Amino acid sequence: MRLLLVEDDNHVAAALSAVLARHGFSVTHARSGEEALRALVPDSDGYDVVLLDLGLPDQDGYEVCGKIRKRTSTPVIMVTARSDVRSRIHGLNLGADDYVVKPYDTGELLARIHAVSRRTHHEDGPAGDSALLLGPVRIELPTRQVSVDGKVVQLTRKEFDLLALLAQRPGVVFRREQIISEVWRTSWEGTGRTLEVHVASLRAKLRMPALIETVRGVGYRLVAPAA
């Protein structure tokens, strides 16, 4: 996932970029509003999310948010120390998708990033793109139903969320931290064992042990089976 981090403090940006990289993000750092706007050139490959700090040296962060929204539909998460309701409402009215107040929990920030990205990709997808087809596996996103060769497989909520996450990008390796952040909404390392149990359960229930591949030391990826 590509993320544009707009932050004028190099120390803060370096620390946050390192955390984001560990969770599978490719981070581009912009140190000013103008630099951020140059990075968001229309018709470029673009970014999945913009993380926008409001305390910028050249322009007001709210003004930058408004300009971003005029040129791209990329989701914007505002990051600021301003916690009053009026400031939040103003940011949302300018087109921000979410608003995070400093100091924030890293796990919460990661969850919000994944949430706005997921909502945007769902809204931008084709109207008929409500199911993921992976060989004999069919994943119905609206009804949260999974079937193999036409037979419905009963999954728990977390099992479905895990499978749907991997299935949206077959062949792409998802880091363990990224999966835990999105599916369990936490950065707690103790969840790692829970992830392993859910992967094992999915393999057993779907009767396709090779469907989810373990990438040692990194995470998991879904290997799309032949039709």
C-alpha positions, 0 to 999 in steps of 0.5 A, a space after each residue: 500500500 502506498 502512503 504519502 506522509 505530509 509532515 514537516 518534522 523530519 524526526 517524527 516522519 522518520 520514526 513513523 515511516 519506519 513503523 509504517 514500513 514494518 507494516 507493509 507500507 511504501 512511504 513517500 515523505 513530503 515536508 510541506 504542502 507544496 511538496 505534497 501537492 506536487 506528489 499528487 499529480 493527476 494521472 500518476 500512479 497515485 497513493 492509497 492514503 494521504 496522512 496529512 499533518 496540519 502544522 505545515 511551514 508553508 501553508 495551512 493544513 486545512 488549505 492543503 486538504 482542500 487542494 488535495 480534494 480538488 485534484 484527487 479522490 485519494 483518502 486523507 487522514 488529518 493528524 493534528 494536536 487540535 482536538 476540539 470538535 469545531 476543528 474536526 468538523 472543519 476538516 471533515 467538511 473540507 473533504 478529509 476522510 478521518 481525523 486523528 488527534 495527537 498523541 495517538 496509538 499506533 495501532 489505532 492509526 494503522 486501523 484507521 489507515 486500512 479502514 479508509 483505504 478499504 472503504 474507498 476501494 470498495 466504493 470505487 469498484 465496479 457495481 458488479 464486483 461484489 464477489 471474489 472468484 479464486 478457482 473453485 472458491 467464491 467469496 461474497 463480500 456483501 453477504 460475507 459468504 464463502 463457497 467451494 465448488 458451490 458448497 457453502 463453508 461456514 466461517 467465523 467473522 475473523 476467518 472471513 475477514 482474514 480470507 477476504 483481505 488476502 483474496 483481494 490481492 492474490 500473490 501479494 505477501 501481507 506482513 503479519 503486522 499488517 494482517 493483525 492491524 486490519 483484521 484484529 484492529 490491534 498492534 499487540 504482538 500476542 495476537 500472532 498466535 491467534 493469526 496462526 490458529 485462524 490460518 490453520 482453521 481456514 486451510 482445514 475448513 476450505 480443504 485447501 491447505 495450499 491456498 494460503 502460503 506461509 512466507 517464513 519470517 514475513 507473513 502470508 499470501 493467497 495462492 490463487 488455485 486453478 479454476 
